[in-house]
């Protein structure tokens, strides 16, 4: 049974606003503010409950141990002795954004009939560059059966940021699809994070059919405006591509290729004249989960999209006109949004058979309640990024990690 499974990153107890990500306008705008790790994690769990209510299968990925003492050991320093910037980079909870965990190619697309996952190297940003060893360990545990192949990251200097720059379209989840790798070249003074060479290497490793694989450049305008990943301006699922008019450098060629390779494709383009690129990025309209439900394609948007009159007006007109997106749901992930991650950032979509996945990584309502109880008891209520060196805070964060892993029987 090949179905859509969304693996959400549990927001870690070290969630803070240190402003470490140039090009991520929300993260830099909120730098220095108090964060609320407990509220952030509970918001994420509520989003997962909403997905379960939509009839979706839900999984989780664990927050990474923080501070990352192994990384600091490799830098010949201790957390307690490190300068503030290095402490912040070692304490970052950014692994919560599971869309950057890996790139996933489902079994119907691959030559060997296995679902392939390549862990992202995230090398462009120091605070994320040390995530991959723990991500690799988690994915090789969750997807240990022969139905899956989990690959180590693409080596430097080719930056790869995972599923946030990858989309798949198909007539159905269990049918062969078209895979789109979106790369960046430039974006004003912001760094290009997804390299074409990395995307091409992943396509080869996943044994994809070159005739069904597209490499598409994200528009420089979108990157310069704050779309640091493609999933800030476009999202796809099954036969629907939902994108802003200015998402791609050559949209006409892309659309023509998609219609040739997948005649069933439904392209929903939001024009700049109705929703500006700035409004799209501020509201995270496209950093939404586009999911398949019994009611048809459903878009799960942050509540910031409802608060933006241009964005919400377009969504209402689209639904009233019987467009491909049949339903819109809103979720509250304001703590994640303030650090630059919407509903889509928080999840890694895997198309596969749940029976082949380690059940410790799959959740139901009861398991989410149990996780929520741990969060309420052990997650810090607030964190001031200027206090990341506080010994009591460090102790609390490390204790919280241990409690969660123990409860899920994933301490190792």
N, C-alpha and C positions, 0 to 999 in steps of 0.2 A: 504494500500500500504506500504509494508515493504521495505525500501531502505537504502542505506548507506548515513549517514549524518556526515560530519566532523565539529566539533565545535572547532574552533581555539581560543586560548587565545590571546586577544589583548595585545600587549606588553605595560606594564604600564609606566607612566612618571617617575618612580623612578628606571628604569633599570640601574644597575651599576655593576661594576666589583670589588666586595669586596672579592672574592675568598673564599666563605663560605662553599664549598662542597667538603670535602676530598673524593678522589676516582674519581672525575670528573676532568680529566686531563686538559681539555680546560679551565674550570673555574679557577683552581688554577694557570695555566700558564699565564692567563691574569689579575691576581689579581693586583689591584693598577692602572690599565690603565684607561684612559678616555673612558667612554661609550658615546653612541649617542642614547638616548632614542627616539628622533624624527625619526631618520633614521631607528631604529630598528622596531618601530611600523609601519612605512610605508612599510618596507620590508615584514612584516607579512601580511599587507593588500594586497600587490601585490601577495603574495602567494595564498591568498583566491581568488583573481580575477582569477588567473591561474586555480584554481580548478573549478570555475564557467565556465570558458572557456572549460574545459574538460567535461562539462555536469553534474557536481556533485552538490548536494545540500549542501549549506554551512551555518553554524551557527557560533556564537561567544560566548565566555565567557568573562566577564568583568574583567579588572585588579582590584585587591583588593585595598581597601583604604590603603594608606600608608602615613606616618608611621602608624603602627597598634597600636593605642593608647590604645585600649581595652586590648590588650595583655600586654602592659607595665603597665597598671593599675593593672592587676592581679599580676604583679611582684612588685607592690608598688613603682613605679617610673614614672617620666614624661620623655618624649623623650628628652626634653632639658637638663635634669639632668643625663641621662643615659651615661655610658661609651661608647666609640666609637664602640666596638664590638657589644654591645647590640643595639645601634642605627642602625648599619648595618643590624642586624638580623630583626629589626622591620621595616626597609625600603625596604627589598628585594622585587623585582618584580617577584620572581620565580613562582608565580601562573600563569604566562604567559604560562608555559609548561603544557598545559591542559591534556596531556597524564597521568599526575600524579593526576588528579582531582578525578578520580573514576575508578572502574572496572565495566564493562557493560556486561550484559548477555541479548541478545535479546529474545523476546517473544517465538520464535520457540523452544528455548532450555529449557524453564522453565515450571515447573509443573502447574503453575497457568495461563500460557499464557500471562504474563505481562513482560515488559522489566524492568529488575532490575538493579539498579545502587547503588554501595556502595562507599561512599566517602572515599578516602584514608586518613590515619592518619598522614603519613609522619613524624613519630615520631623520626626517626633516626637523622635528621638534625634540630637543633633548629630554623633556619631561615625559615623552611618549616612547622614545627610542629604546627604553629598557623594559617595555611591556612584553615583548614577544616571547621570552623564555617561559614565563608563566602562562601566557595564552596558549603557547604550543603544548605545554603540559596538560592544561585543562582540555583542550580539543582532542589530544591523543587519548585522554581518558574517556571523554564523552563519546567519541567516535572511534572506538578501538576495534570494532568488528570489521570484517573484510568488505562490507558494503561501502566502506569509506577509505579514502587515502588522504592523510593529513601531511602536508608538506611544510618543511622549514621555510623561513622567509627568504625572499630574493636578496642576494648580497648587495652591499654598498658598491657603488654610489647611487644605485637606482632606487629612488624613493617609491614606496608602495603604501597606500593607506586603506587597502581593503575594500570591502563591499560598498563603502560610501562613494566609490568611483566605478561601480560595476552595476549593470542592470541585465536582466534576462526577460525576454518576451517569448511566449509560447501559446499555442492554442489551448493547452491545458497543462497543469503541472507535470503530468506523467508523459507528455509528448515532447519530442525533440524541440529545442528552442533556438533562438538567436541570442547570442551573448554580446553585450556592448561593454567595452572597456573605454572609459572616459579619462583622457589624460590631460595634463595642463602643461603649457609652455611658459606663459608669463601672466602676470596680473598686476600691472602697476608696480608698486614697491613691495608687494606681498610675494612670498616665495611660491614657486610651483612645487606642489607636493606629490603629484602622481606622474611618474615618468613613463613615457611610451615603452621604453625598453623593459621596464618591470611588468607592465601589462602584457606585453608580447611573451615574456618568459612564462608568466602564469598560464597563458593560453596554451603554450606548448606543454607545460607540466601537466595540465589538466586533460591533455589529449583531445582538444576540441577540434572540430571540423573547421578548417580555415574558411571554407565557403559559407559557414554559418556564424562567423565571428567578425565583429566590427570594432575598429579602433577609431574613436571619435574625439576630437579636440574640444574641450570646454572653451567657451568664449573668454577671451582676455578681459572683456568688459565685465563678465560675471565675477571672475576672480577678483578684479580690482574693486568691485562693489561689495565684496565680503563673502562671496560664495566659495569658501576655501575648499569645499568638497562638492562634487557634482550633485550629491543628494540634497543640497540646499536649493537647487534650481530644477531638479527633475527626479522623478521616481517612476518605476515601472513594476507591473505584476501581471502575469499571464499575458493577455493580448492588449493591455492598456498601457500606453506611455503618456504620462502626465508631465508637462514641461512648460517652462516659461519661454516666451518667444526668443529671448536673448540668451538661452542656456548654452547653445552650441555655436562653434565657430562657423560651421557650414551645415545648417539645419536642413536645407533643401536636399542636399546629397544624402544625409542621414535618413530623412523621411522616405526618399525614393528607394534607398536600399532596404529599409524595413518593409515597405509595401511589396517589394519584389520577393524578399525572403519569407515574409509572413503575411500573405494576403488578408488574413483575418485581423491584422493589427488595427487598433483604434487609437489614433493620436489625438490627445486633448491638449491643445496649446493655449496658454493664457497670454493674450496680447499685452504688450507694454502699454497700450492706450487705455486698458481697463485696470490692470494691476501693474504698477511700476516695479522695476527690478528692486528698487529700494524697499517698497512695501512687501514684496515677496520674501526678501531676505529678513526684514525686521519681524515679520509674522511667522516665518518658517512654514509658509503654506506648502512648500514642496518637501520639506523635511518631515513628511507625514508618512504614516504606514498605509500603503495601498494594499488591502488584503481582500481575499476572496471569502465571501460569506453566502449564506443561503439567500440573502436579499440581493446579491450581485456584488460587483466591485464596491468596496467601502473604503473611505478615506478617513483615517484617524489623525486629526489635526490638533495642535496645541490650542489652548483657549486664547492665546494671543491672536490666532487667525480670526476668531469670532469678534475680537475687540477691534479689528481693523475693518473699517466700513467698506473700503474698496475690495478687500479680499473676501469678506463674508458676502458682500453683494454679488460678486462673481460666482461664488459657490452656490448661492441660492438660485441665481439665474440658470446655472448649468443643470441643477437638479430639476428645476421647473421645466426645462426644455428637454427632459428625458435623455440627458447625455449619458455616456458610458458609466460614469461614476454615479451609482444609484443612491448612495447613503453617505452622510458625513457625521462622524462622531468627534466630540471634543474631549480632551483629557487635560488635566492640570499637571504639568511637569515644569512649573515655573522655576524651581531651583536648578534643574538641568538647563533650562533655556537661558538663565542668567549667566551660565558658563559656556553657552554656545552650542547646546545639544538638544534637539527636539525629539519627538517620538521615534523618528526613523533612526536617529543617532544611537538610541538606547537599545536597538535590537539588531541581531544578525539573523537573516532569513535563511533557513536551510530547507530545501525540498528533499525529503527522504522518508524513510519508514520509521516511525517512532519505536517499533519493536526492535530495531537495530541499534538504538541509542541507550547508553547507560542511564537507567531510570533515576539515578540520583540527580541528574540534571533536568529532569522533567518535573513539572509542578501541576498541582490541582489547587482548588480553593483552600483545602485544609493545610497543605504545605505552605502556601503563601501566608496563611494565618500564623503558622508556627514561625516562619521567618520574620513576620511583622512583630511578633512578641519579642524576639531577640533584638530587633532594631530598636523597639521602644525601651528596652532595658539597657542596652549597651552602647548605642550610637550616641556620640556627643550631640548636644542640642544645638550649639553654635560653635563656629571656629573663626577666630580672627587670624588672617594670614600673617599678621605680624607676630603671632604667638606660636608659630609652628615649632619653635625650639623648646617649648615648655615641656618639662619632663613628665608632668602628670598627664598632659594631653597625649603624649607619645604612648604612655603606658595604657591609657584608656583605648586608644586606637588599636594597639596590638592585642589587647584583651578582647575587643569586639570582634576582630578577625578570627581569633581562636574560637570564640563561642559559636559563631556562625558555621565555621568549617566542621567543628565537632558535631553540631546538631545535624548537619547534612551528611555526616560520615565521609567527609572529604578532607580530613586533616592533613593527609599526605599529599 
